[in-house]
Amino acid sequence: MAEKQKLIVVPWDFTHVAEHALAHAVKISRMVKTDICLLHIVDPGIKPQALGEKKALLKSVADENSKKFNMTVIAEIQKGTIFTAIADYVNQKDVPENEKKEVSLVVMGTHGMKGMQKLTGSWALKVIVKSQVPFIVVQDPPVDQERYHNIVMPVDFRKENKEKTKMAIFMGKYFDSKMHMLVTTSTDPNLLKKTKINLNFAIKYLIQNNIEYQIHEIPKGNFAQQTIDFAQKINADLILIVTTKNITFADYMVGASEQYIIANSSKIPVCCVNPKASFANTAQFMGGWGS
């Protein structure tokens, strides 16, 4: 049986933030030896001629970047809205088994939170929460093409925090990254216990995979803002978070904490891991990318 084609997907809308995302994808691809896919979303009612023109333009961009970066960059068109079509492609929904690709990561550009998004929540978050693979959301191009030196990994009481560990191990192995785990003090003994369980879980697997780490205790407060402030202080290359499980419209209205981290004013890239319906066996954390 042929091995599935592995891809890093870059949602492409012909804007400068999409180009920033591609630059980050290239940086990652050079480390993990994975092809890149430029994914453009079109309206389901698009006319055949317009669709043909879009395909030709997108292929031209992909070919140009293949030559520029000396790597495989392919072009794909998906019909729908950005809130569903990106996730459908990434999750390979309704794709025959023999045609499925293995999407390992999505690198997406965002303008942050502007205008109506301040009321309805981050558009980026609405796209991310439907995906079964991690997203890295960027606002600026990478500073360099070197490794991710320092990654900030906030740890709280939610059991979903454990799902960040596999991504932390991947980043540590491929980029020789140091994990900076942030924990906040709590007066609630139950929450404190759950946080310590999550922290010990992460430490165990980081040690077993020889990943460098450091624990930082911060006072109780706005954990999202404290995470951003700390990341800025140490000049972090990436913030690693887990998204809210079963996020609702109310979360968008009051502001799920991750939407503020994603759109941080320091423009630090943010890796978002979505909680699954059920937790995989912890043996998966012993492996690296795609294990």
MIDOSE-1310 file (N, C-alpha, C; in nm, 2 decimals, decimal comma, always signed):
residues 291
maek	+0,08/-0,12/+0,00/+0,00/+0,00/+0,00/+0,09/+0,13/+0,00; +0,06/+0,22/-0,09/+0,14/+0,34/-0,10/+0,12/+0,43/+0,02; +0,24/+0,49/+0,06/+0,23/+0,58/+0,17/+0,16/+0,71/+0,13; +0,07/+0,76/+0,22/+0,00/+0,88/+0,20/+0,10/+1,00/+0,19
qkli	+0,06/+1,09/+0,10/+0,14/+1,21/+0,08/+0,12/+1,30/+0,21; +0,24/+1,34/+0,27/+0,23/+1,43/+0,39/+0,24/+1,57/+0,35; +0,16/+1,65/+0,41/+0,15/+1,79/+0,37/+0,15/+1,89/+0,49; +0,20/+2,01/+0,47/+0,18/+2,12/+0,55/+0,09/+2,21/+0,47
vvpw	-0,03/+2,25/+0,52/-0,13/+2,32/+0,44/-0,12/+2,47/+0,48; -0,12/+2,56/+0,38/-0,12/+2,70/+0,40/-0,24/+2,76/+0,33; -0,35/+2,80/+0,41/-0,46/+2,86/+0,34/-0,42/+2,99/+0,27; -0,46/+3,00/+0,14/-0,40/+3,10/+0,05/-0,51/+3,19/+0,00
dfth	-0,50/+3,32/+0,03/-0,59/+3,42/-0,02/-0,53/+3,53/-0,10; -0,40/+3,50/-0,14/-0,33/+3,60/-0,23/-0,30/+3,73/-0,15; -0,29/+3,72/-0,02/-0,25/+3,84/+0,06/-0,11/+3,83/+0,12; -0,06/+3,94/+0,18/+0,07/+3,94/+0,24/+0,08/+3,85/+0,36
vaeh	-0,04/+3,83/+0,44/-0,03/+3,75/+0,55/-0,02/+3,60/+0,51; -0,08/+3,57/+0,40/-0,07/+3,43/+0,34/+0,08/+3,40/+0,31; +0,15/+3,51/+0,25/+0,29/+3,49/+0,22/+0,37/+3,48/+0,35; +0,33/+3,54/+0,45/+0,40/+3,53/+0,58/+0,39/+3,38/+0,63
alah	+0,26/+3,33/+0,62/+0,24/+3,19/+0,66/+0,32/+3,09/+0,58; +0,33/+3,12/+0,45/+0,41/+3,03/+0,36/+0,56/+3,03/+0,40; +0,61/+3,15/+0,44/+0,75/+3,16/+0,49/+0,77/+3,07/+0,61; +0,68/+3,07/+0,70/+0,69/+2,99/+0,82/+0,68/+2,84/+0,78
avki	+0,59/+2,81/+0,69/+0,57/+2,67/+0,65/+0,70/+2,62/+0,58; +0,77/+2,70/+0,51/+0,89/+2,67/+0,44/+1,00/+2,64/+0,55; +1,00/+2,72/+0,65/+1,09/+2,70/+0,77/+1,07/+2,56/+0,83; +0,95/+2,53/+0,85/+0,91/+2,40/+0,91/+0,94/+2,28/+0,82
srmv	+0,90/+2,30/+0,69/+0,92/+2,20/+0,59/+1,06/+2,16/+0,57; +1,15/+2,26/+0,58/+1,30/+2,22/+0,57/+1,35/+2,13/+0,68; +1,28/+2,14/+0,79/+1,32/+2,06/+0,90/+1,26/+1,92/+0,90; +1,13/+1,91/+0,86/+1,06/+1,78/+0,86/+1,04/+1,71/+0,73
ktdi	+1,09/+1,78/+0,62/+1,09/+1,72/+0,49/+0,95/+1,68/+0,44; +0,86/+1,78/+0,45/+0,72/+1,76/+0,42/+0,68/+1,86/+0,31; +0,60/+1,82/+0,21/+0,56/+1,91/+0,10/+0,46/+2,01/+0,16; +0,44/+2,12/+0,08/+0,35/+2,23/+0,12/+0,24/+2,24/+0,02
cllh	+0,12/+2,26/+0,07/+0,00/+2,27/-0,01/-0,06/+2,41/+0,01; -0,08/+2,49/-0,10/-0,15/+2,62/-0,09/-0,29/+2,59/-0,12; -0,38/+2,61/-0,02/-0,52/+2,58/-0,03/-0,60/+2,71/-0,04; -0,67/+2,72/-0,15/-0,76/+2,84/-0,18/-0,90/+2,80/-0,17
ivdp	-0,98/+2,88/-0,10/-1,13/+2,85/-0,09/-1,21/+2,94/-0,18; -1,30/+2,88/-0,25/-1,38/+2,95/-0,35/-1,53/+2,93/-0,31; -1,61/+3,02/-0,35/-1,76/+3,01/-0,33/-1,81/+2,88/-0,41; -1,90/+2,81/-0,34/-1,96/+2,69/-0,41/-2,03/+2,72/-0,54
gikp	-2,08/+2,84/-0,56/-2,15/+2,88/-0,68/-2,06/+2,94/-0,79; -1,93/+2,93/-0,78/-1,84/+2,99/-0,87/-1,86/+2,94/-1,01; -1,85/+3,02/-1,11/-1,87/+2,98/-1,25/-1,75/+2,91/-1,30; -1,77/+2,81/-1,39/-1,66/+2,73/-1,44/-1,54/+2,81/-1,49
qalg	-1,56/+2,92/-1,57/-1,46/+3,00/-1,62/-1,37/+3,07/-1,51; -1,44/+3,12/-1,41/-1,38/+3,18/-1,30/-1,30/+3,08/-1,22; -1,35/+2,96/-1,20/-1,28/+2,86/-1,13/-1,15/+2,82/-1,21; -1,16/+2,81/-1,34/-1,05/+2,78/-1,42/-0,94/+2,88/-1,40
ekka	-0,98/+3,01/-1,40/-0,88/+3,12/-1,38/-0,82/+3,11/-1,25; -0,90/+3,08/-1,14/-0,84/+3,07/-1,01/-0,74/+2,96/-1,00; -0,77/+2,84/-1,06/-0,68/+2,73/-1,06/-0,55/+2,76/-1,13; -0,56/+2,83/-1,24/-0,44/+2,86/-1,32/-0,35/+2,96/-1,24
llks	-0,42/+3,06/-1,17/-0,34/+3,16/-1,10/-0,28/+3,09/-0,98; -0,35/+3,01/-0,91/-0,29/+2,94/-0,79/-0,18/+2,85/-0,83; -0,19/+2,78/-0,94/-0,09/+2,69/-0,98/+0,04/+2,77/-1,01; +0,02/+2,88/-1,07/+0,13/+2,97/-1,11/+0,21/+3,01/-0,98
vade	+0,13/+3,05/-0,88/+0,19/+3,09/-0,75/+0,27/+2,97/-0,69; +0,20/+2,85/-0,69/+0,27/+2,73/-0,63/+0,40/+2,70/-0,71; +0,39/+2,70/-0,84/+0,51/+2,67/-0,92/+0,62/+2,77/-0,90; +0,58/+2,90/-0,88/+0,68/+3,00/-0,86/+0,75/+2,98/-0,72
nskk	+0,68/+2,94/-0,62/+0,73/+2,92/-0,49/+0,81/+2,79/-0,48; +0,77/+2,69/-0,56/+0,85/+2,57/-0,57/+0,99/+2,59/-0,61; +1,00/+2,68/-0,72/+1,13/+2,71/-0,77/+1,21/+2,80/-0,67; +1,14/+2,90/-0,61/+1,20/+2,99/-0,52/+1,26/+2,93/-0,40
fnmt	+1,19/+2,83/-0,34/+1,23/+2,76/-0,22/+1,29/+2,62/-0,24; +1,29/+2,58/-0,37/+1,35/+2,45/-0,40/+1,29/+2,34/-0,32; +1,15/+2,34/-0,32/+1,08/+2,23/-0,26/+0,94/+2,21/-0,33; +0,87/+2,10/-0,30/+0,75/+2,08/-0,36/+0,64/+2,16/-0,30
viae	+0,57/+2,25/-0,38/+0,46/+2,33/-0,33/+0,35/+2,30/-0,43; +0,24/+2,24/-0,38/+0,12/+2,21/-0,47/+0,01/+2,31/-0,45; -0,09/+2,31/-0,54/-0,20/+2,40/-0,53/-0,33/+2,32/-0,53; -0,42/+2,35/-0,44/-0,55/+2,29/-0,42/-0,66/+2,39/-0,41
iqkg	-0,78/+2,36/-0,47/-0,90/+2,45/-0,46/-1,00/+2,37/-0,39; -1,07/+2,44/-0,29/-1,17/+2,37/-0,21/-1,30/+2,47/-0,21; -1,41/+2,41/-0,24/-1,53/+2,49/-0,24/-1,59/+2,50/-0,10; -1,65/+2,62/-0,07/-1,71/+2,63/+0,06/-1,68/+2,76/+0,13
tift	-1,69/+2,77/+0,26/-1,65/+2,89/+0,33/-1,52/+2,86/+0,41; -1,45/+2,96/+0,45/-1,32/+2,94/+0,52/-1,35/+2,87/+0,65; -1,47/+2,89/+0,71/-1,50/+2,83/+0,84/-1,53/+2,68/+0,83; -1,55/+2,63/+0,72/-1,58/+2,48/+0,70/-1,48/+2,41/+0,60
aiad	-1,45/+2,48/+0,49/-1,38/+2,42/+0,39/-1,23/+2,38/+0,42; -1,17/+2,47/+0,50/-1,03/+2,44/+0,54/-1,03/+2,31/+0,63; -1,12/+2,31/+0,72/-1,13/+2,19/+0,81/-1,16/+2,06/+0,73; -1,25/+2,08/+0,64/-1,29/+1,96/+0,55/-1,17/+1,91/+0,48
yvnq	-1,09/+2,00/+0,42/-0,97/+1,95/+0,35/-0,87/+1,89/+0,44; -0,84/+1,96/+0,55/-0,74/+1,91/+0,65/-0,78/+1,78/+0,70; -0,91/+1,76/+0,73/-0,96/+1,63/+0,79/-0,98/+1,53/+0,68; -0,97/+1,57/+0,56/-0,99/+1,48/+0,44/-1,13/+1,42/+0,44
kdvp	-1,22/+1,50/+0,47/-1,36/+1,46/+0,48/-1,41/+1,42/+0,34; -1,48/+1,31/+0,33/-1,54/+1,26/+0,21/-1,44/+1,23/+0,10; -1,32/+1,21/+0,13/-1,21/+1,18/+0,03/-1,19/+1,03/+0,03; -1,20/+0,96/-0,08/-1,18/+0,82/-0,09/-1,04/+0,78/-0,03
enek	-1,04/+0,67/+0,04/-0,92/+0,62/+0,11/-0,80/+0,62/+0,03; -0,81/+0,58/-0,10/-0,69/+0,57/-0,19/-0,64/+0,71/-0,24; -0,72/+0,81/-0,21/-0,68/+0,95/-0,25/-0,65/+1,04/-0,14; -0,66/+0,99/-0,02/-0,63/+1,07/+0,10/-0,49/+1,11/+0,12
kevs	-0,47/+1,24/+0,16/-0,34/+1,29/+0,19/-0,33/+1,30/+0,35; -0,21/+1,30/+0,40/-0,19/+1,31/+0,54/-0,14/+1,45/+0,58; -0,24/+1,53/+0,62/-0,21/+1,67/+0,66/-0,16/+1,67/+0,80; -0,03/+1,72/+0,82/+0,03/+1,71/+0,95/+0,01/+1,84/+1,03
lvvm	+0,00/+1,95/+0,95/+0,00/+2,08/+1,02/-0,06/+2,19/+0,92; -0,13/+2,29/+0,98/-0,18/+2,40/+0,90/-0,10/+2,53/+0,95; -0,05/+2,60/+0,86/+0,01/+2,73/+0,90/-0,07/+2,84/+0,83; -0,13/+2,92/+0,91/-0,23/+3,02/+0,86/-0,20/+3,16/+0,91
gthg	-0,21/+3,26/+0,81/-0,18/+3,40/+0,85/-0,31/+3,46/+0,90; -0,30/+3,56/+0,98/-0,41/+3,63/+1,03/-0,38/+3,78/+1,05; -0,48/+3,86/+1,04/-0,46/+4,01/+1,06/-0,48/+4,04/+1,21; -0,50/+3,94/+1,29/-0,53/+3,96/+1,43/-0,68/+3,98/+1,45
mkgm	-0,72/+4,06/+1,55/-0,86/+4,09/+1,57/-0,89/+4,24/+1,54; -0,97/+4,26/+1,44/-1,00/+4,39/+1,39/-1,15/+4,41/+1,37; -1,20/+4,53/+1,39/-1,34/+4,56/+1,35/-1,44/+4,47/+1,42; -1,53/+4,41/+1,35/-1,64/+4,33/+1,40/-1,58/+4,20/+1,47
qklt	-1,46/+4,16/+1,44/-1,41/+4,04/+1,51/-1,39/+4,06/+1,66; -1,38/+4,19/+1,70/-1,37/+4,22/+1,84/-1,51/+4,19/+1,91; -1,61/+4,18/+1,83/-1,74/+4,15/+1,89/-1,78/+4,00/+1,87; -1,74/+3,95/+1,76/-1,78/+3,81/+1,73/-1,67/+3,71/+1,75
gswa	-1,56/+3,75/+1,79/-1,45/+3,66/+1,82/-1,35/+3,65/+1,70; -1,24/+3,59/+1,72/-1,14/+3,57/+1,62/-1,18/+3,48/+1,51; -1,18/+3,53/+1,39/-1,21/+3,44/+1,27/-1,11/+3,32/+1,27; -0,99/+3,35/+1,30/-0,89/+3,24/+1,30/-0,93/+3,13/+1,39
lkvi	-0,98/+3,16/+1,51/-1,02/+3,06/+1,61/-1,14/+2,98/+1,55; -1,23/+3,04/+1,48/-1,35/+2,97/+1,43/-1,31/+2,87/+1,32; -1,20/+2,90/+1,25/-1,15/+2,81/+1,15/-1,07/+2,69/+1,22; -1,00/+2,72/+1,32/-0,91/+2,63/+1,39/-0,99/+2,52/+1,46
vksq	-1,09/+2,55/+1,53/-1,16/+2,46/+1,62/-1,22/+2,34/+1,55; -1,24/+2,35/+1,42/-1,30/+2,23/+1,35/-1,19/+2,14/+1,29; -1,07/+2,17/+1,31/-0,96/+2,09/+1,25/-0,91/+1,98/+1,35; -0,87/+1,87/+1,29/-0,81/+1,76/+1,37/-0,66/+1,76/+1,37
vpfi	-0,60/+1,86/+1,31/-0,46/+1,87/+1,32/-0,42/+2,01/+1,38; -0,30/+2,02/+1,43/-0,26/+2,15/+1,49/-0,25/+2,26/+1,38; -0,27/+2,38/+1,43/-0,26/+2,51/+1,35/-0,14/+2,59/+1,41; -0,06/+2,65/+1,32/+0,03/+2,76/+1,37/-0,03/+2,88/+1,30
vvqd	-0,06/+2,98/+1,38/-0,12/+3,11/+1,33/-0,01/+3,22/+1,34; +0,01/+3,29/+1,23/+0,12/+3,39/+1,23/+0,06/+3,52/+1,18; +0,13/+3,63/+1,22/+0,09/+3,76/+1,18/+0,20/+3,82/+1,09; +0,32/+3,79/+1,12/+0,44/+3,84/+1,05/+0,52/+3,73/+0,99
ppvd	+0,62/+3,76/+0,90/+0,71/+3,65/+0,85/+0,80/+3,61/+0,96; +0,87/+3,50/+0,95/+0,96/+3,46/+1,05/+1,08/+3,55/+1,05; +1,14/+3,57/+1,17/+1,26/+3,65/+1,18/+1,38/+3,59/+1,11; +1,38/+3,46/+1,11/+1,49/+3,39/+1,04/+1,44/+3,25/+1,00
qery	+1,53/+3,17/+0,94/+1,49/+3,04/+0,90/+1,56/+2,93/+0,99; +1,60/+2,98/+1,11/+1,66/+2,89/+1,21/+1,55/+2,82/+1,29; +1,60/+2,74/+1,39/+1,50/+2,67/+1,47/+1,42/+2,76/+1,56; +1,31/+2,70/+1,62/+1,23/+2,77/+1,72/+1,31/+2,74/+1,85
hniv	+1,38/+2,85/+1,90/+1,46/+2,83/+2,02/+1,38/+2,81/+2,15; +1,28/+2,91/+2,17/+1,20/+2,91/+2,30/+1,05/+2,91/+2,27; +0,99/+2,81/+2,33/+0,84/+2,79/+2,32/+0,78/+2,81/+2,45; +0,68/+2,89/+2,46/+0,60/+2,91/+2,59/+0,48/+2,82/+2,59
mpvd	+0,47/+2,74/+2,69/+0,36/+2,64/+2,70/+0,29/+2,66/+2,83; +0,18/+2,74/+2,83/+0,10/+2,75/+2,96/+0,03/+2,62/+3,00; +0,03/+2,59/+3,13/-0,03/+2,47/+3,18/-0,13/+2,51/+3,29; -0,25/+2,46/+3,27/-0,36/+2,49/+3,37/-0,42/+2,36/+3,41
frke	-0,54/+2,37/+3,47/-0,61/+2,26/+3,53/-0,69/+2,17/+3,43; -0,71/+2,22/+3,31/-0,79/+2,14/+3,22/-0,72/+2,02/+3,17; -0,80/+1,91/+3,16/-0,74/+1,78/+3,12/-0,69/+1,78/+2,98; -0,75/+1,87/+2,90/-0,71/+1,88/+2,76/-0,57/+1,93/+2,74
nkek	-0,51/+1,98/+2,85/-0,37/+2,03/+2,84/-0,28/+1,92/+2,80; -0,31/+1,80/+2,84/-0,22/+1,68/+2,80/-0,20/+1,67/+2,65; -0,30/+1,71/+2,58/-0,29/+1,69/+2,43/-0,19/+1,78/+2,36; -0,14/+1,88/+2,44/-0,03/+1,97/+2,38/+0,11/+1,90/+2,38
tkma	+0,12/+1,79/+2,47/+0,25/+1,73/+2,49/+0,31/+1,67/+2,36; +0,23/+1,61/+2,28/+0,28/+1,55/+2,16/+0,34/+1,66/+2,07; +0,27/+1,77/+2,06/+0,33/+1,88/+1,98/+0,45/+1,94/+2,04; +0,46/+1,94/+2,17/+0,58/+1,99/+2,24/+0,70/+1,90/+2,21
ifmg	+0,67/+1,77/+2,21/+0,78/+1,67/+2,18/+0,82/+1,69/+2,03; +0,73/+1,70/+1,94/+0,77/+1,72/+1,80/+0,86/+1,84/+1,78; +0,81/+1,96/+1,84/+0,89/+2,08/+1,83/+1,03/+2,06/+1,89; +1,03/+2,00/+2,01/+1,16/+1,98/+2,08/+1,26/+1,89/+2,00
kyfd	+1,20/+1,79/+1,94/+1,29/+1,69/+1,86/+1,34/+1,75/+1,73; +1,25/+1,82/+1,66/+1,29/+1,86/+1,52/+1,36/+2,00/+1,53; +1,32/+2,08/+1,63/+1,38/+2,22/+1,63/+1,47/+2,24/+1,75; +1,49/+2,13/+1,83/+1,58/+2,15/+1,95/+1,53/+2,26/+2,04
skmh	+1,40/+2,27/+2,05/+1,34/+2,38/+2,12/+1,34/+2,36/+2,27; +1,34/+2,47/+2,35/+1,33/+2,46/+2,49/+1,19/+2,50/+2,53; +1,12/+2,42/+2,61/+0,98/+2,44/+2,66/+0,98/+2,52/+2,79; +0,91/+2,63/+2,78/+0,90/+2,72/+2,90/+0,75/+2,70/+2,95
mlvt	+0,74/+2,62/+3,06/+0,60/+2,58/+3,10/+0,56/+2,68/+3,21; +0,45/+2,75/+3,19/+0,39/+2,85/+3,28/+0,28/+2,79/+3,36; +0,29/+2,80/+3,49/+0,18/+2,76/+3,58/+0,15/+2,87/+3,68; +0,03/+2,89/+3,71/-0,02/+2,99/+3,80/-0,06/+2,94/+3,93
tstd	-0,04/+3,01/+4,04/-0,08/+2,97/+4,17/-0,23/+2,98/+4,18; -0,29/+2,89/+4,27/-0,43/+2,89/+4,29/-0,46/+2,86/+4,43; -0,57/+2,93/+4,48/-0,61/+2,91/+4,62/-0,71/+2,79/+4,63; -0,75/+2,74/+4,51/-0,84/+2,62/+4,51/-0,76/+2,50/+4,50
pnll	-0,76/+2,42/+4,61/-0,68/+2,29/+4,62/-0,71/+2,20/+4,51; -0,84/+2,19/+4,46/-0,88/+2,09/+4,36/-0,81/+2,14/+4,22; -0,82/+2,27/+4,19/-0,76/+2,32/+4,07/-0,61/+2,30/+4,07; -0,55/+2,33/+4,19/-0,41/+2,32/+4,20/-0,36/+2,18/+4,18
kktk	-0,44/+2,08/+4,23/-0,40/+1,94/+4,21/-0,41/+1,90/+4,07; -0,52/+1,94/+4,00/-0,53/+1,91/+3,85/-0,42/+1,97/+3,77; -0,38/+2,09/+3,81/-0,27/+2,16/+3,74/-0,14/+2,08/+3,76; -0,11/+2,04/+3,88/+0,01/+1,96/+3,91/+0,01/+1,83/+3,83
inln	-0,10/+1,77/+3,82/-0,11/+1,64/+3,74/-0,07/+1,67/+3,60; -0,13/+1,77/+3,54/-0,10/+1,81/+3,40/+0,05/+1,84/+3,38; +0,11/+1,92/+3,48/+0,25/+1,95/+3,48/+0,34/+1,83/+3,49; +0,31/+1,74/+3,58/+0,39/+1,62/+3,60/+0,38/+1,53/+3,47
faik	+0,26/+1,53/+3,41/+0,24/+1,45/+3,29/+0,34/+1,50/+3,18; +0,34/+1,63/+3,16/+0,42/+1,70/+3,06/+0,57/+1,67/+3,09; +0,61/+1,69/+3,22/+0,75/+1,67/+3,26/+0,80/+1,53/+3,23; +0,71/+1,43/+3,26/+0,75/+1,29/+3,24/+0,79/+1,27/+3,09
yliq	+0,70/+1,31/+3,00/+0,72/+1,28/+2,86/+0,83/+1,37/+2,80; +0,85/+1,49/+2,85/+0,96/+1,57/+2,80/+1,09/+1,51/+2,84; +1,10/+1,46/+2,96/+1,22/+1,40/+3,01/+1,25/+1,27/+2,93; +1,15/+1,19/+2,91/+1,17/+1,07/+2,83/+1,21/+1,09/+2,69
nnie	+1,18/+1,21/+2,63/+1,22/+1,24/+2,50/+1,33/+1,34/+2,49; +1,40/+1,36/+2,61/+1,52/+1,45/+2,61/+1,49/+1,59/+2,56; +1,38/+1,64/+2,60/+1,34/+1,78/+2,56/+1,37/+1,87/+2,68; +1,45/+1,98/+2,65/+1,48/+2,08/+2,75/+1,36/+2,15/+2,80
yqih	+1,35/+2,18/+2,93/+1,23/+2,25/+2,97/+1,27/+2,33/+3,10; +1,18/+2,43/+3,13/+1,19/+2,51/+3,25/+1,05/+2,55/+3,30; +1,03/+2,54/+3,43/+0,90/+2,57/+3,49/+0,91/+2,71/+3,54; +0,80/+2,79/+3,51/+0,80/+2,93/+3,56/+0,66/+2,95/+3,63
eipk	+0,67/+2,98/+3,76/+0,54/+3,01/+3,84/+0,51/+3,15/+3,83; +0,39/+3,18/+3,80/+0,34/+3,32/+3,79/+0,22/+3,34/+3,88; +0,21/+3,46/+3,93/+0,10/+3,49/+4,03/-0,04/+3,48/+3,96; -0,14/+3,46/+4,04/-0,28/+3,44/+3,99/-0,32/+3,58/+3,92
gnfa	-0,38/+3,57/+3,81/-0,43/+3,68/+3,73/-0,48/+3,65/+3,60; -0,47/+3,74/+3,50/-0,52/+3,71/+3,36/-0,41/+3,62/+3,30; -0,44/+3,49/+3,29/-0,34/+3,39/+3,25/-0,31/+3,42/+3,10; -0,41/+3,45/+3,02/-0,38/+3,48/+2,88/-0,28/+3,59/+2,86
qqti	-0,31/+3,70/+2,93/-0,22/+3,82/+2,92/-0,09/+3,79/+2,98; -0,08/+3,72/+3,09/+0,05/+3,69/+3,15/+0,13/+3,60/+3,06; +0,06/+3,51/+2,98/+0,13/+3,42/+2,89/+0,20/+3,51/+2,78; +0,12/+3,60/+2,72/+0,17/+3,69/+2,62/+0,29/+3,78/+2,67
dfaq	+0,27/+3,83/+2,79/+0,38/+3,92/+2,85/+0,50/+3,84/+2,87; +0,49/+3,71/+2,92/+0,61/+3,63/+2,94/+0,68/+3,60/+2,81; +0,60/+3,56/+2,71/+0,65/+3,52/+2,58/+0,73/+3,64/+2,52; +0,68/+3,76/+2,54/+0,74/+3,88/+2,49/+0,87/+3,90/+2,57
kina	+0,87/+3,88/+2,70/+0,98/+3,90/+2,78/+1,10/+3,82/+2,74; +1,08/+3,69/+2,71/+1,19/+3,60/+2,68/+1,21/+3,59/+2,53; +1,14/+3,68/+2,45/+1,15/+3,68/+2,31/+1,12/+3,54/+2,25; +1,01/+3,48/+2,29/+0,97/+3,35/+2,25/+0,95/+3,34/+2,10
dlil	+0,97/+3,23/+2,04/+0,95/+3,20/+1,90/+0,81/+3,15/+1,87; +0,75/+3,10/+1,98/+0,61/+3,03/+1,96/+0,55/+3,02/+2,09; +0,41/+3,03/+2,09/+0,33/+3,00/+2,21/+0,25/+2,88/+2,18; +0,25/+2,78/+2,26/+0,18/+2,65/+2,24/+0,06/+2,64/+2,33
ivtt	-0,06/+2,64/+2,27/-0,19/+2,63/+2,36/-0,28/+2,52/+2,31; -0,38/+2,49/+2,39/-0,48/+2,40/+2,35/-0,61/+2,48/+2,35; -0,70/+2,46/+2,25/-0,82/+2,54/+2,24/-0,93/+2,49/+2,33; -1,03/+2,57/+2,35/-1,14/+2,54/+2,44/-1,22/+2,43/+2,37
knit	-1,25/+2,32/+2,45/-1,33/+2,21/+2,40/-1,48/+2,26/+2,39; -1,54/+2,22/+2,28/-1,69/+2,25/+2,26/-1,71/+2,40/+2,27; -1,63/+2,48/+2,20/-1,64/+2,63/+2,21/-1,78/+2,67/+2,15; -1,84/+2,77/+2,22/-1,97/+2,81/+2,18/-1,97/+2,96/+2,13
fady	-2,08/+3,01/+2,08/-2,09/+3,15/+2,04/-2,07/+3,24/+2,16; -2,11/+3,19/+2,28/-2,09/+3,27/+2,40/-1,94/+3,29/+2,42; -1,86/+3,19/+2,40/-1,72/+3,20/+2,41/-1,66/+3,31/+2,32; -1,72/+3,32/+2,20/-1,67/+3,42/+2,11/-1,71/+3,56/+2,16
mvga	-1,83/+3,57/+2,21/-1,88/+3,70/+2,26/-1,80/+3,75/+2,38; -1,78/+3,66/+2,48/-1,71/+3,71/+2,60/-1,56/+3,70/+2,58; -1,52/+3,62/+2,48/-1,38/+3,62/+2,45/-1,31/+3,50/+2,51; -1,31/+3,38/+2,44/-1,23/+3,27/+2,49/-1,08/+3,32/+2,49
seqy	-1,01/+3,28/+2,60/-0,88/+3,33/+2,62/-0,78/+3,31/+2,51; -0,80/+3,20/+2,44/-0,71/+3,17/+2,33/-0,72/+3,27/+2,21; -0,84/+3,33/+2,19/-0,85/+3,42/+2,08/-0,76/+3,54/+2,10; -0,74/+3,58/+2,23/-0,65/+3,69/+2,26/-0,50/+3,66/+2,24
iian	-0,47/+3,53/+2,28/-0,33/+3,48/+2,26/-0,30/+3,48/+2,11; -0,40/+3,42/+2,03/-0,38/+3,41/+1,89/-0,35/+3,54/+1,82; -0,43/+3,64/+1,86/-0,42/+3,78/+1,80/-0,33/+3,87/+1,88; -0,23/+3,81/+1,96/-0,15/+3,90/+2,05/-0,08/+4,01/+1,97
sski	-0,07/+4,12/+2,04/-0,01/+4,24/+1,98/+0,14/+4,23/+1,96; +0,20/+4,14/+2,03/+0,34/+4,12/+2,01/+0,37/+4,04/+1,88; +0,26/+3,99/+1,82/+0,27/+3,91/+1,69/+0,36/+3,79/+1,70; +0,36/+3,72/+1,82/+0,43/+3,60/+1,83/+0,35/+3,49/+1,77
pvcc	+0,40/+3,40/+1,69/+0,33/+3,29/+1,63/+0,27/+3,20/+1,74; +0,15/+3,14/+1,72/+0,08/+3,06/+1,82/+0,04/+2,93/+1,76; +0,08/+2,82/+1,82/+0,04/+2,69/+1,78/-0,08/+2,64/+1,86; -0,19/+2,61/+1,79/-0,31/+2,57/+1,86/-0,34/+2,42/+1,83
vnpk	-0,36/+2,35/+1,94/-0,39/+2,21/+1,94/-0,53/+2,19/+1,98; -0,61/+2,12/+1,90/-0,75/+2,10/+1,94/-0,77/+1,98/+2,02; -0,85/+1,98/+2,13/-0,88/+1,86/+2,20/-0,97/+1,76/+2,12; -0,93/+1,64/+2,13/-1,01/+1,54/+2,06/-1,13/+1,49/+2,14
asfa	-1,22/+1,41/+2,08/-1,33/+1,36/+2,16/-1,29/+1,27/+2,27; -1,19/+1,19/+2,24/-1,14/+1,11/+2,35/-0,98/+1,11/+2,34; -0,92/+1,08/+2,45/-0,77/+1,09/+2,46/-0,71/+0,96/+2,40; -0,61/+0,98/+2,32/-0,54/+0,87/+2,27/-0,45/+0,80/+2,38
ntaq	-0,41/+0,68/+2,36/-0,32/+0,62/+2,45/-0,19/+0,70/+2,47; -0,15/+0,71/+2,59/-0,03/+0,80/+2,62/+0,09/+0,75/+2,55; +0,09/+0,63/+2,50/+0,21/+0,58/+2,43/+0,24/+0,66/+2,30; +0,14/+0,73/+2,25/+0,16/+0,82/+2,13/+0,26/+0,92/+2,16
fmgg	+0,27/+0,97/+2,29/+0,36/+1,08/+2,32/+0,51/+1,03/+2,32; +0,53/+0,91/+2,31/+0,67/+0,86/+2,31/+0,73/+0,88/+2,17; +0,64/+0,90/+2,07/+0,69/+0,92/+1,94/+0,71/+1,06/+1,90; +0,74/+1,09/+1,77/+0,75/+1,23/+1,73/+0,65/+1,26/+1,63
wgs	+0,69/+1,33/+1,52/+0,60/+1,38/+1,42/+0,53/+1,26/+1,35; +0,39/+1,27/+1,35/+0,31/+1,18/+1,28/+0,31/+1,04/+1,34; +0,36/+1,02/+1,46/+0,36/+0,88/+1,52/+0,22/+0,85/+1,57
